[in-house]
Amino acid sequence: MIDNRSKCFAFVPFCLLAQAYQAQGIVKYEWKSSIKPFLQLLMDNDINIIQMPCIEATYHQQLVRKPMGLKKYDTEEFNNHCEILAESVAKEIKQLLDSQYQVIAILGIEQSPSCCVNYIYTNHGNEHRKGLFMEKLDKKIQEYHIPIIGINRKYITKSLNQLQSVIELQKEKLEREKNDD
Ligand code: SF4
């Protein structure tokens, strides 16, 4: 039986496909809905796209909300919420890997108190750390060595190039495996 599926996956933040889930005043740049270049790159390379839950919208149980900094989100209740969602995403990743599929990358959104990868905006400027959800997810999947790439929505080139490199490496790996068979 011919099965033409791609076995490569990327996990992306919910708002990469639906920026309307962002807090008020956050959608400032070129894209009004999806942040297209990342999706285009993934689609052009036949990578299956898995949308992770929006941590903040599911916490507030509504979409319209003011932006809140790390200090306001760093509570026991919000951290428990992140923990539950991180566990669920980690399980999904494990399931894929157990099925011999590949997870080539996880994307985050820089400055988000929940989903950033390298830096959070605080009242004292940028702080170098992961968001509350991303740090928990990272701990749970560390053994898999999946690249986690942070998207800076103002300057996307760097993260786009990072994603491109990860895709190229994956392609080379698949090619090598094919030749070894
Ligand atoms: S919590 Fe994450 S998915 Fe939701 S809007 Fe913020 S960065 Fe996007």
Backbone and ligand atoms as CSV (ligand in chain L), in Angstrom:
chain,resi,resn,atom,element,x,y,z
A,1,MET,N,N,0.846,-1.193,0.000
A,1,MET,CA,C,0.000,0.000,0.000
A,1,MET,C,C,0.894,1.260,0.000
A,2,ILE,N,N,0.627,2.175,-0.932
A,2,ILE,CA,C,1.447,3.393,-0.983
A,2,ILE,C,C,0.973,4.372,0.087
A,3,ASP,N,N,1.923,4.860,0.865
A,3,ASP,CA,C,1.586,5.845,1.906
A,3,ASP,C,C,2.579,6.988,1.780
A,4,ASN,N,N,2.072,8.108,1.336
A,4,ASN,CA,C,2.962,9.201,0.951
A,4,ASN,C,C,3.172,10.226,2.049
A,5,ARG,N,N,2.833,9.876,3.287
A,5,ARG,CA,C,2.852,10.909,4.330
A,5,ARG,C,C,4.266,11.360,4.688
A,6,SER,N,N,4.351,12.622,5.107
A,6,SER,CA,C,5.587,13.113,5.711
A,6,SER,C,C,5.558,12.709,7.175
A,7,LYS,N,N,6.706,12.297,7.696
A,7,LYS,CA,C,6.773,11.884,9.102
A,7,LYS,C,C,7.441,12.951,9.957
A,8,CYS,N,N,7.599,14.146,9.382
A,8,CYS,CA,C,8.245,15.243,10.110
A,8,CYS,C,C,7.192,16.209,10.668
A,9,PHE,N,N,7.442,16.661,11.884
A,9,PHE,CA,C,6.494,17.540,12.569
A,9,PHE,C,C,7.216,18.746,13.166
A,10,ALA,N,N,6.477,19.847,13.247
A,10,ALA,CA,C,6.936,20.997,14.046
A,10,ALA,C,C,5.787,21.398,14.962
A,11,PHE,N,N,6.124,21.750,16.193
A,11,PHE,CA,C,5.123,22.243,17.142
A,11,PHE,C,C,5.234,23.767,17.183
A,12,VAL,N,N,4.103,24.431,17.020
A,12,VAL,CA,C,4.138,25.904,16.948
A,12,VAL,C,C,3.181,26.498,17.973
A,13,PRO,N,N,3.443,27.737,18.412
A,13,PRO,CA,C,2.514,28.383,19.338
A,13,PRO,C,C,1.171,28.633,18.646
A,14,PHE,N,N,0.120,28.571,19.399
A,14,PHE,CA,C,-1.221,28.751,18.835
A,14,PHE,C,C,-1.300,30.035,18.009
A,15,CYS,N,N,-0.708,31.109,18.512
A,15,CYS,CA,C,-0.870,32.421,17.858
A,15,CYS,C,C,-0.029,32.548,16.583
A,16,LEU,N,N,0.843,31.591,16.295
A,16,LEU,CA,C,1.562,31.662,15.019
A,16,LEU,C,C,0.550,31.544,13.870
A,17,LEU,N,N,-0.493,30.782,14.111
A,17,LEU,CA,C,-1.547,30.627,13.098
A,17,LEU,C,C,-2.708,31.590,13.323
A,18,ALA,N,N,-2.839,32.106,14.531
A,18,ALA,CA,C,-4.016,32.926,14.846
A,18,ALA,C,C,-3.611,34.027,15.816
A,19,GLN,N,N,-3.082,35.107,15.260
A,19,GLN,CA,C,-2.593,36.165,16.138
A,19,GLN,C,C,-3.702,36.866,16.918
A,20,ALA,N,N,-4.947,36.620,16.534
A,20,ALA,CA,C,-6.066,37.202,17.293
A,20,ALA,C,C,-6.078,36.692,18.738
A,21,TYR,N,N,-5.336,35.610,18.995
A,21,TYR,CA,C,-5.249,35.102,20.364
A,21,TYR,C,C,-4.248,35.875,21.218
A,22,GLN,N,N,-3.484,36.765,20.590
A,22,GLN,CA,C,-2.533,37.583,21.351
A,22,GLN,C,C,-3.285,38.590,22.238
A,23,ALA,N,N,-2.610,39.049,23.303
A,23,ALA,CA,C,-3.198,40.094,24.152
A,23,ALA,C,C,-3.382,41.378,23.328
A,24,GLN,N,N,-4.212,42.260,23.807
A,24,GLN,CA,C,-4.513,43.493,23.083
A,24,GLN,C,C,-3.242,44.341,22.866
A,25,GLY,N,N,-3.110,44.887,21.677
A,25,GLY,CA,C,-1.993,45.796,21.381
A,25,GLY,C,C,-0.696,45.096,21.018
A,26,ILE,N,N,-0.713,43.787,20.921
A,26,ILE,CA,C,0.530,43.043,20.679
A,26,ILE,C,C,0.752,42.775,19.185
A,27,VAL,N,N,-0.327,42.774,18.410
A,27,VAL,CA,C,-0.180,42.448,16.977
A,27,VAL,C,C,0.169,43.734,16.225
A,28,LYS,N,N,1.483,43.986,16.078
A,28,LYS,CA,C,1.922,45.282,15.555
A,28,LYS,C,C,2.545,45.203,14.183
A,29,TYR,N,N,2.967,44.023,13.792
A,29,TYR,CA,C,3.810,43.973,12.605
A,29,TYR,C,C,3.015,43.603,11.371
A,30,GLU,N,N,3.715,43.186,10.371
A,30,GLU,CA,C,3.171,43.017,9.030
A,30,GLU,C,C,1.968,42.068,8.905
A,31,TRP,N,N,1.909,41.058,9.777
A,31,TRP,CA,C,0.914,39.987,9.564
A,31,TRP,C,C,-0.264,40.174,10.488
A,32,LYS,N,N,-1.451,40.109,9.904
A,32,LYS,CA,C,-2.670,40.359,10.689
A,32,LYS,C,C,-3.250,39.088,11.307
A,33,SER,N,N,-2.955,37.952,10.694
A,33,SER,CA,C,-3.501,36.694,11.240
A,33,SER,C,C,-2.330,35.725,11.487
A,34,SER,N,N,-2.027,34.874,10.516
A,34,SER,CA,C,-0.888,33.957,10.688
A,34,SER,C,C,0.423,34.674,10.401
A,35,ILE,N,N,1.484,34.268,11.070
A,35,ILE,CA,C,2.818,34.802,10.751
A,35,ILE,C,C,3.343,33.929,9.616
A,36,LYS,N,N,3.036,34.389,8.413
A,36,LYS,CA,C,3.096,33.521,7.232
A,36,LYS,C,C,4.459,32.910,6.897
A,37,PRO,N,N,5.574,33.658,6.987
A,37,PRO,CA,C,6.834,33.073,6.485
A,37,PRO,C,C,7.199,31.748,7.148
A,38,PHE,N,N,6.891,31.600,8.445
A,38,PHE,CA,C,7.232,30.355,9.139
A,38,PHE,C,C,6.349,29.206,8.651
A,39,LEU,N,N,5.071,29.518,8.500
A,39,LEU,CA,C,4.144,28.479,8.033
A,39,LEU,C,C,4.485,28.081,6.603
A,40,GLN,N,N,4.818,29.100,5.795
A,40,GLN,CA,C,5.153,28.825,4.395
A,40,GLN,C,C,6.362,27.902,4.303
A,41,LEU,N,N,7.373,28.232,5.110
A,41,LEU,CA,C,8.594,27.415,5.102
A,41,LEU,C,C,8.283,25.972,5.515
A,42,LEU,N,N,7.469,25.828,6.539
A,42,LEU,CA,C,7.108,24.472,6.997
A,42,LEU,C,C,6.294,23.747,5.938
A,43,MET,N,N,5.337,24.450,5.348
A,43,MET,CA,C,4.489,23.802,4.330
A,43,MET,C,C,5.311,23.441,3.089
A,44,ASP,N,N,6.186,24.369,2.670
A,44,ASP,CA,C,7.009,24.112,1.477
A,44,ASP,C,C,7.877,22.868,1.642
A,45,ASN,N,N,8.175,22.539,2.900
A,45,ASN,CA,C,9.037,21.378,3.152
A,45,ASN,C,C,8.253,20.174,3.682
A,46,ASP,N,N,6.945,20.238,3.530
A,46,ASP,CA,C,6.075,19.120,3.930
A,46,ASP,C,C,6.251,18.718,5.387
A,47,ILE,N,N,6.341,19.723,6.242
A,47,ILE,CA,C,6.421,19.440,7.675
A,47,ILE,C,C,4.996,19.538,8.241
A,48,ASN,N,N,4.549,18.516,8.936
A,48,ASN,CA,C,3.245,18.579,9.607
A,48,ASN,C,C,3.309,19.619,10.729
A,49,ILE,N,N,2.268,20.442,10.813
A,49,ILE,CA,C,2.281,21.533,11.798
A,49,ILE,C,C,1.297,21.226,12.926
A,50,ILE,N,N,1.815,21.184,14.159
A,50,ILE,CA,C,0.950,20.954,15.320
A,50,ILE,C,C,0.867,22.255,16.110
A,51,GLN,N,N,-0.348,22.728,16.294
A,51,GLN,CA,C,-0.563,23.983,17.021
A,51,GLN,C,C,-0.683,23.667,18.524
A,52,MET,N,N,0.250,24.175,19.314
A,52,MET,CA,C,0.157,23.973,20.765
A,52,MET,C,C,-0.955,24.878,21.304
A,53,PRO,N,N,-1.506,24.558,22.485
A,53,PRO,CA,C,-2.591,25.411,23.004
A,53,PRO,C,C,-2.098,26.811,23.361
A,54,CYS,N,N,-2.986,27.785,23.274
A,54,CYS,CA,C,-2.611,29.133,23.736
A,54,CYS,C,C,-2.710,29.130,25.258
A,55,ILE,N,N,-1.566,29.265,25.890
A,55,ILE,CA,C,-1.485,29.118,27.354
A,55,ILE,C,C,-2.333,30.173,28.049
A,56,GLU,N,N,-2.212,31.397,27.574
A,56,GLU,CA,C,-2.885,32.500,28.282
A,56,GLU,C,C,-4.379,32.534,27.992
A,57,ALA,N,N,-4.783,32.307,26.754
A,57,ALA,CA,C,-6.221,32.338,26.440
A,57,ALA,C,C,-6.957,31.207,27.160
A,58,THR,N,N,-6.307,30.031,27.259
A,58,THR,CA,C,-6.975,28.920,27.952
A,58,THR,C,C,-7.006,29.183,29.464
A,59,TYR,N,N,-6.060,29.944,29.958
A,59,TYR,CA,C,-6.066,30.289,31.390
A,59,TYR,C,C,-7.184,31.276,31.700
A,60,HIS,N,N,-7.256,32.330,30.889
A,60,HIS,CA,C,-8.278,33.362,31.139
A,60,HIS,C,C,-9.656,32.925,30.647
A,61,GLN,N,N,-9.670,31.899,29.799
A,61,GLN,CA,C,-10.900,31.412,29.187
A,61,GLN,C,C,-11.629,32.497,28.414
A,62,GLN,N,N,-10.869,33.391,27.866
A,62,GLN,CA,C,-11.410,34.368,26.920
A,62,GLN,C,C,-10.243,34.969,26.139
A,63,LEU,N,N,-10.567,35.549,25.002
A,63,LEU,CA,C,-9.487,36.045,24.144
A,63,LEU,C,C,-9.078,37.474,24.460
A,64,VAL,N,N,-10.032,38.316,24.812
A,64,VAL,CA,C,-9.700,39.733,24.983
A,64,VAL,C,C,-9.095,39.936,26.369
A,65,ARG,N,N,-7.820,40.311,26.373
A,65,ARG,CA,C,-7.130,40.521,27.646
A,65,ARG,C,C,-6.019,41.531,27.461
A,66,LYS,N,N,-5.686,42.236,28.539
A,66,LYS,CA,C,-4.566,43.174,28.471
A,66,LYS,C,C,-3.256,42.388,28.564
A,67,PRO,N,N,-2.181,42.918,27.973
A,67,PRO,CA,C,-0.895,42.229,28.162
A,67,PRO,C,C,-0.495,42.287,29.638
A,68,MET,N,N,0.025,41.183,30.169
A,68,MET,CA,C,0.485,41.187,31.552
A,68,MET,C,C,1.917,40.674,31.563
A,69,GLY,N,N,2.730,41.241,32.419
A,69,GLY,CA,C,4.143,40.848,32.456
A,69,GLY,C,C,4.337,39.553,33.239
A,70,LEU,N,N,5.587,39.130,33.268
A,70,LEU,CA,C,5.967,37.895,33.953
A,70,LEU,C,C,5.522,37.899,35.419
A,71,LYS,N,N,5.697,39.043,36.078
A,71,LYS,CA,C,5.418,39.114,37.516
A,71,LYS,C,C,3.964,38.722,37.817
A,72,LYS,N,N,3.057,39.192,36.961
A,72,LYS,CA,C,1.635,38.901,37.207
A,72,LYS,C,C,1.278,37.449,36.880
A,73,TYR,N,N,2.000,36.869,35.904
A,73,TYR,CA,C,1.675,35.490,35.536
A,73,TYR,C,C,2.376,34.463,36.426
A,74,ASP,N,N,3.449,34.862,37.063
A,74,ASP,CA,C,4.254,33.884,37.809
A,74,ASP,C,C,3.603,33.539,39.154
A,75,THR,N,N,2.422,32.937,39.093
A,75,THR,CA,C,1.688,32.555,40.303
A,75,THR,C,C,1.577,31.035,40.331
A,76,GLU,N,N,1.208,30.496,41.490
A,76,GLU,CA,C,1.077,29.039,41.613
A,76,GLU,C,C,0.011,28.533,40.628
A,77,GLU,N,N,-1.087,29.269,40.554
A,77,GLU,CA,C,-2.206,28.817,39.712
A,77,GLU,C,C,-1.803,28.793,38.237
A,78,PHE,N,N,-1.155,29.860,37.788
A,78,PHE,CA,C,-0.772,29.912,36.364
A,78,PHE,C,C,0.318,28.875,36.061
A,79,ASN,N,N,1.250,28.723,37.001
A,79,ASN,CA,C,2.304,27.715,36.783
A,79,ASN,C,C,1.721,26.309,36.718
A,80,ASN,N,N,0.690,26.039,37.547
A,80,ASN,CA,C,0.033,24.720,37.480
A,80,ASN,C,C,-0.632,24.525,36.127
A,81,HIS,N,N,-1.232,25.595,35.625
A,81,HIS,CA,C,-1.876,25.543,34.307
A,81,HIS,C,C,-0.821,25.230,33.231
A,82,CYS,N,N,0.309,25.909,33.309
A,82,CYS,CA,C,1.404,25.655,32.342
A,82,CYS,C,C,1.892,24.218,32.451
A,83,GLU,N,N,1.991,23.740,33.674
A,83,GLU,CA,C,2.482,22.378,33.923
A,83,GLU,C,C,1.573,21.349,33.238
A,84,ILE,N,N,0.277,21.541,33.375
A,84,ILE,CA,C,-0.685,20.589,32.775
A,84,ILE,C,C,-0.558,20.612,31.247
A,85,LEU,N,N,-0.476,21.817,30.677
A,85,LEU,CA,C,-0.390,21.906,29.213
A,85,LEU,C,C,0.966,21.386,28.708
A,86,ALA,N,N,2.021,21.681,29.459
A,86,ALA,CA,C,3.356,21.200,29.050
A,86,ALA,C,C,3.380,19.670,29.072
A,87,GLU,N,N,2.749,19.087,30.078
A,87,GLU,CA,C,2.694,17.613,30.183
A,87,GLU,C,C,1.955,17.028,28.982
A,88,SER,N,N,0.862,17.686,28.614
A,88,SER,CA,C,0.071,17.176,27.498
A,88,SER,C,C,0.850,17.281,26.174
A,89,VAL,N,N,1.531,18.400,25.955
A,89,VAL,CA,C,2.330,18.559,24.722
A,89,VAL,C,C,3.493,17.554,24.730
A,90,ALA,N,N,4.137,17.392,25.887
A,90,ALA,CA,C,5.270,16.451,25.976
A,90,ALA,C,C,4.809,15.030,25.647
A,91,LYS,N,N,3.598,14.664,26.104
A,91,LYS,CA,C,3.064,13.326,25.820
A,91,LYS,C,C,2.837,13.153,24.325
A,92,GLU,N,N,2.320,14.209,23.696
A,92,GLU,CA,C,2.062,14.139,22.255
A,92,GLU,C,C,3.383,13.957,21.499
A,93,ILE,N,N,4.412,14.671,21.940
A,93,ILE,CA,C,5.730,14.547,21.301
A,93,ILE,C,C,6.252,13.115,21.471
A,94,LYS,N,N,6.117,12.589,22.679
A,94,LYS,CA,C,6.601,11.219,22.932
A,94,LYS,C,C,5.877,10.217,22.031
A,95,GLN,N,N,4.562,10.410,21.913
A,95,GLN,CA,C,3.766,9.519,21.059
A,95,GLN,C,C,4.293,9.518,19.626
A,96,LEU,N,N,4.587,10.710,19.118
A,96,LEU,CA,C,5.104,10.824,17.750
A,96,LEU,C,C,6.444,10.110,17.620
A,97,LEU,N,N,7.327,10.376,18.592
A,97,LEU,CA,C,8.656,9.768,18.522
A,97,LEU,C,C,8.566,8.245,18.654
A,98,ASP,N,N,7.659,7.783,19.518
A,98,ASP,CA,C,7.465,6.331,19.673
A,98,ASP,C,C,6.926,5.702,18.389
A,99,SER,N,N,6.272,6.521,17.561
A,99,SER,CA,C,5.722,6.025,16.289
A,99,SER,C,C,6.732,6.163,15.152
A,100,GLN,N,N,7.979,6.459,15.518
A,100,GLN,CA,C,9.069,6.631,14.531
A,100,GLN,C,C,8.862,7.851,13.643
A,101,TYR,N,N,8.140,8.847,14.145
A,101,TYR,CA,C,8.038,10.119,13.449
A,101,TYR,C,C,9.111,11.059,14.014
A,102,GLN,N,N,9.399,12.150,13.293
A,102,GLN,CA,C,10.423,13.079,13.789
A,102,GLN,C,C,9.795,14.421,14.149
A,103,VAL,N,N,10.206,14.950,15.285
A,103,VAL,CA,C,9.791,16.318,15.644
A,103,VAL,C,C,11.018,17.187,15.405
A,104,ILE,N,N,10.970,18.000,14.354
A,104,ILE,CA,C,12.193,18.702,13.945
A,104,ILE,C,C,12.411,19.986,14.739
A,105,ALA,N,N,11.335,20.590,15.243
A,105,ALA,CA,C,11.513,21.848,15.969
A,105,ALA,C,C,10.257,22.201,16.760
A,106,ILE,N,N,10.496,23.004,17.794
A,106,ILE,CA,C,9.401,23.625,18.541
A,106,ILE,C,C,9.632,25.128,18.415
A,107,LEU,N,N,8.593,25.855,18.100
A,107,LEU,CA,C,8.740,27.311,17.975
A,107,LEU,C,C,8.097,28.009,19.177
A,108,GLY,N,N,8.704,29.121,19.577
A,108,GLY,CA,C,8.134,29.952,20.646
A,108,GLY,C,C,8.057,31.391,20.178
A,109,ILE,N,N,7.432,32.219,20.996
A,109,ILE,CA,C,7.291,33.641,20.655
A,109,ILE,C,C,8.071,34.464,21.684
A,110,GLU,N,N,9.132,35.136,21.221
A,110,GLU,CA,C,9.947,35.912,22.165
A,110,GLU,C,C,9.110,37.001,22.849
A,111,GLN,N,N,9.488,37.271,24.067
A,111,GLN,CA,C,8.883,38.255,24.957
A,111,GLN,C,C,7.612,37.765,25.641
A,112,SER,N,N,7.028,36.678,25.141
A,112,SER,CA,C,5.812,36.185,25.808
A,112,SER,C,C,6.176,35.616,27.180
A,113,PRO,N,N,5.465,35.989,28.235
A,113,PRO,CA,C,5.738,35.416,29.559
A,113,PRO,C,C,5.503,33.910,29.597
A,114,SER,N,N,4.748,33.400,28.635
A,114,SER,CA,C,4.455,31.963,28.610
A,114,SER,C,C,5.332,31.215,27.601
A,115,CYS,N,N,5.451,31.755,26.394
A,115,CYS,CA,C,6.006,30.970,25.276
A,115,CYS,C,C,7.348,31.475,24.745
A,116,CYS,N,N,8.030,32.365,25.461
A,116,CYS,CA,C,9.313,32.836,24.902
A,116,CYS,C,C,10.395,31.774,25.107
A,117,VAL,N,N,11.459,31.913,24.325
A,117,VAL,CA,C,12.541,30.923,24.347
A,117,VAL,C,C,13.829,31.517,24.921
A,118,ASN,N,N,14.114,32.754,24.543
A,118,ASN,CA,C,15.384,33.367,24.976
A,118,ASN,C,C,15.224,34.595,25.872
A,119,TYR,N,N,14.189,35.373,25.640
A,119,TYR,CA,C,14.060,36.558,26.493
A,119,TYR,C,C,12.613,36.995,26.698
A,120,ILE,N,N,12.421,37.456,27.932
A,120,ILE,CA,C,11.113,37.947,28.385
A,120,ILE,C,C,11.244,39.433,28.624
A,121,TYR,N,N,10.212,40.157,28.262
A,121,TYR,CA,C,10.204,41.586,28.597
A,121,TYR,C,C,9.658,41.752,30.008
A,122,THR,N,N,10.417,42.439,30.861
A,122,THR,CA,C,9.934,42.712,32.227
A,122,THR,C,C,9.967,44.224,32.448
A,123,ASN,N,N,9.523,44.652,33.606
A,123,ASN,CA,C,9.569,46.087,33.945
A,123,ASN,C,C,11.002,46.615,33.962
A,124,HIS,N,N,11.956,45.700,34.104
A,124,HIS,CA,C,13.376,46.109,34.153
A,124,HIS,C,C,14.077,45.819,32.840
A,125,GLY,N,N,13.321,45.717,31.753
A,125,GLY,CA,C,13.916,45.433,30.445
A,125,GLY,C,C,13.862,43.936,30.146
A,126,ASN,N,N,14.662,43.505,29.174
A,126,ASN,CA,C,14.636,42.098,28.785
A,126,ASN,C,C,15.400,41.231,29.779
A,127,GLU,N,N,14.827,40.091,30.087
A,127,GLU,CA,C,15.503,39.138,30.966
A,127,GLU,C,C,15.758,37.880,30.148
A,128,HIS,N,N,16.964,37.313,30.261
A,128,HIS,CA,C,17.299,36.137,29.450
A,128,HIS,C,C,16.758,34.888,30.131
A,129,ARG,N,N,15.664,34.371,29.643
A,129,ARG,CA,C,15.084,33.145,30.202
A,129,ARG,C,C,13.927,32.660,29.322
A,130,LYS,N,N,13.471,31.462,29.607
A,130,LYS,CA,C,12.313,30.922,28.883
A,130,LYS,C,C,11.019,31.348,29.584
A,131,GLY,N,N,9.934,31.317,28.822
A,131,GLY,CA,C,8.629,31.609,29.401
A,131,GLY,C,C,8.175,30.486,30.323
A,132,LEU,N,N,7.132,30.759,31.088
A,132,LEU,CA,C,6.710,29.823,32.136
A,132,LEU,C,C,6.256,28.472,31.567
A,133,PHE,N,N,5.605,28.499,30.439
A,133,PHE,CA,C,5.206,27.241,29.782
A,133,PHE,C,C,6.418,26.584,29.129
A,134,MET,N,N,7.190,27.385,28.398
A,134,MET,CA,C,8.293,26.834,27.598
A,134,MET,C,C,9.351,26.195,28.490
A,135,GLU,N,N,9.614,26.772,29.673
A,135,GLU,CA,C,10.637,26.186,30.548
A,135,GLU,C,C,10.187,24.804,31.046
A,136,LYS,N,N,8.887,24.673,31.268
A,136,LYS,CA,C,8.377,23.374,31.762
A,136,LYS,C,C,8.415,22.335,30.644
A,137,LEU,N,N,7.995,22.764,29.455
A,137,LEU,CA,C,8.028,21.846,28.316
A,137,LEU,C,C,9.472,21.406,28.045
A,138,ASP,N,N,10.382,22.371,28.050
A,138,ASP,CA,C,11.800,22.089,27.779
A,138,ASP,C,C,12.329,21.008,28.738
A,139,LYS,N,N,12.003,21.153,30.030
A,139,LYS,CA,C,12.479,20.161,31.024
A,139,LYS,C,C,11.948,18.766,30.711
A,140,LYS,N,N,10.699,18.714,30.276
A,140,LYS,CA,C,10.062,17.407,30.058
A,140,LYS,C,C,10.591,16.684,28.810
A,141,ILE,N,N,11.137,17.441,27.854
A,141,ILE,CA,C,11.515,16.785,26.588
A,141,ILE,C,C,13.019,16.888,26.317
A,142,GLN,N,N,13.773,17.286,27.368
A,142,GLN,CA,C,15.214,17.524,27.163
A,142,GLN,C,C,15.936,16.333,26.534
A,143,GLU,N,N,15.541,15.141,26.933
A,143,GLU,CA,C,16.239,13.935,26.448
A,143,GLU,C,C,16.106,13.764,24.927
A,144,TYR,N,N,15.148,14.437,24.304
A,144,TYR,CA,C,14.937,14.244,22.861
A,144,TYR,C,C,15.781,15.192,21.996
A,145,HIS,N,N,16.380,16.202,22.629
A,145,HIS,CA,C,17.240,17.162,21.911
A,145,HIS,C,C,16.545,17.801,20.700
A,146,ILE,N,N,15.351,18.261,20.896
A,146,ILE,CA,C,14.614,18.924,19.804
A,146,ILE,C,C,14.957,20.425,19.835
A,147,PRO,N,N,15.366,21.003,18.698
A,147,PRO,CA,C,15.679,22.434,18.704
A,147,PRO,C,C,14.440,23.278,19.052
A,148,ILE,N,N,14.620,24.256,19.934
A,148,ILE,CA,C,13.519,25.166,20.285
A,148,ILE,C,C,13.925,26.559,19.785
A,149,ILE,N,N,13.122,27.098,18.894
A,149,ILE,CA,C,13.491,28.352,18.218
A,149,ILE,C,C,12.513,29.463,18.620
A,150,GLY,N,N,13.066,30.578,19.080
A,150,GLY,CA,C,12.220,31.712,19.490
A,150,GLY,C,C,12.019,32.686,18.335
A,151,ILE,N,N,10.789,33.086,18.101
A,151,ILE,CA,C,10.492,34.039,17.018
A,151,ILE,C,C,10.410,35.452,17.584
A,152,ASN,N,N,11.271,36.306,17.056
A,152,ASN,CA,C,11.166,37.730,17.360
A,152,ASN,C,C,10.320,38.346,16.242
A,153,ARG,N,N,9.094,38.747,16.568
A,153,ARG,CA,C,8.169,39.155,15.496
A,153,ARG,C,C,8.623,40.413,14.763
A,154,LYS,N,N,9.490,41.202,15.406
A,154,LYS,CA,C,9.945,42.426,14.742
A,154,LYS,C,C,11.048,42.123,13.725
A,155,TYR,N,N,11.922,41.192,14.086
A,155,TYR,CA,C,13.039,40.827,13.200
A,155,TYR,C,C,13.011,39.307,13.002
A,156,ILE,N,N,12.292,38.878,11.995
A,156,ILE,CA,C,12.063,37.429,11.909
A,156,ILE,C,C,13.187,36.670,11.209
A,157,THR,N,N,14.094,37.400,10.526
A,157,THR,CA,C,15.073,36.719,9.669
A,157,THR,C,C,15.900,35.690,10.427
A,158,LYS,N,N,16.358,36.061,11.627
A,158,LYS,CA,C,17.241,35.154,12.368
A,158,LYS,C,C,16.528,33.830,12.673
A,159,SER,N,N,15.322,33.923,13.190
A,159,SER,CA,C,14.635,32.676,13.556
A,159,SER,C,C,14.193,31.897,12.318
A,160,LEU,N,N,13.899,32.632,11.249
A,160,LEU,CA,C,13.551,31.962,9.992
A,160,LEU,C,C,14.756,31.175,9.459
A,161,ASN,N,N,15.943,31.791,9.545
A,161,ASN,CA,C,17.169,31.100,9.122
A,161,ASN,C,C,17.461,29.882,9.997
A,162,GLN,N,N,17.188,30.045,11.297
A,162,GLN,CA,C,17.412,28.909,12.216
A,162,GLN,C,C,16.513,27.741,11.822
A,163,LEU,N,N,15.262,28.058,11.527
A,163,LEU,CA,C,14.323,27.006,11.143
A,163,LEU,C,C,14.751,26.358,9.824
A,164,GLN,N,N,15.191,27.202,8.896
A,164,GLN,CA,C,15.663,26.693,7.599
A,164,GLN,C,C,16.824,25.710,7.811
A,165,SER,N,N,17.780,26.077,8.688
A,165,SER,CA,C,18.931,25.191,8.945
A,165,SER,C,C,18.488,23.870,9.538
A,166,VAL,N,N,17.539,23.934,10.470
A,166,VAL,CA,C,17.046,22.706,11.093
A,166,VAL,C,C,16.403,21.810,10.037
A,167,ILE,N,N,15.660,22.413,9.133
A,167,ILE,CA,C,14.999,21.642,8.069
A,167,ILE,C,C,16.044,21.006,7.147
A,168,GLU,N,N,17.081,21.777,6.811
A,168,GLU,CA,C,18.151,21.241,5.938
A,168,GLU,C,C,18.839,20.045,6.596
A,169,LEU,N,N,19.134,20.195,7.890
A,169,LEU,CA,C,19.790,19.094,8.616
A,169,LEU,C,C,18.918,17.845,8.608
A,170,GLN,N,N,17.637,18.066,8.813
A,170,GLN,CA,C,16.700,16.935,8.823
A,170,GLN,C,C,16.667,16.240,7.457
A,171,LYS,N,N,16.653,17.071,6.406
A,171,LYS,CA,C,16.636,16.507,5.042
A,171,LYS,C,C,17.877,15.662,4.799
A,172,GLU,N,N,19.045,16.202,5.218
A,172,GLU,CA,C,20.306,15.458,5.033
A,172,GLU,C,C,20.263,14.142,5.790
A,173,LYS,N,N,19.708,14.199,7.015
A,173,LYS,CA,C,19.619,12.980,7.831
A,173,LYS,C,C,18.740,11.938,7.137
A,174,LEU,N,N,17.596,12.374,6.626
A,174,LEU,CA,C,16.685,11.441,5.947
A,174,LEU,C,C,17.337,10.846,4.699
A,175,GLU,N,N,18.075,11.708,3.996
A,175,GLU,CA,C,18.762,11.254,2.777
A,175,GLU,C,C,19.789,10.176,3.119
A,176,ARG,N,N,20.563,10.427,4.207
A,176,ARG,CA,C,21.575,9.444,4.642
A,176,ARG,C,C,20.916,8.115,4.998
A,177,GLU,N,N,19.789,8.222,5.734
A,177,GLU,CA,C,19.098,6.997,6.159
A,177,GLU,C,C,18.588,6.212,4.948
A,178,LYS,N,N,18.120,6.966,3.934
A,178,LYS,CA,C,17.606,6.334,2.717
A,178,LYS,C,C,18.732,5.584,1.987
A,179,ASN,N,N,19.896,6.232,1.938
A,179,ASN,CA,C,21.035,5.614,1.259
A,179,ASN,C,C,21.560,4.397,2.003
A,180,ASP,N,N,21.414,4.422,3.342
A,180,ASP,CA,C,21.890,3.285,4.154
A,180,ASP,C,C,21.009,2.058,4.005
A,181,ASP,N,N,19.734,2.281,3.601
A,181,ASP,CA,C,18.775,1.152,3.502
A,181,ASP,C,C,19.122,0.205,2.361
L,1,SF4,S1,S,0.337,32.440,25.358
L,1,SF4,FE1,FE,1.689,31.685,23.734
L,1,SF4,S2,S,0.260,30.985,22.162
L,1,SF4,FE2,FE,-0.905,32.341,23.515
L,1,SF4,S3,S,-0.761,34.355,22.588
L,1,SF4,FE3,FE,0.897,34.195,24.064
L,1,SF4,S4,S,2.673,33.509,22.850
L,1,SF4,FE4,FE,0.832,33.088,21.665
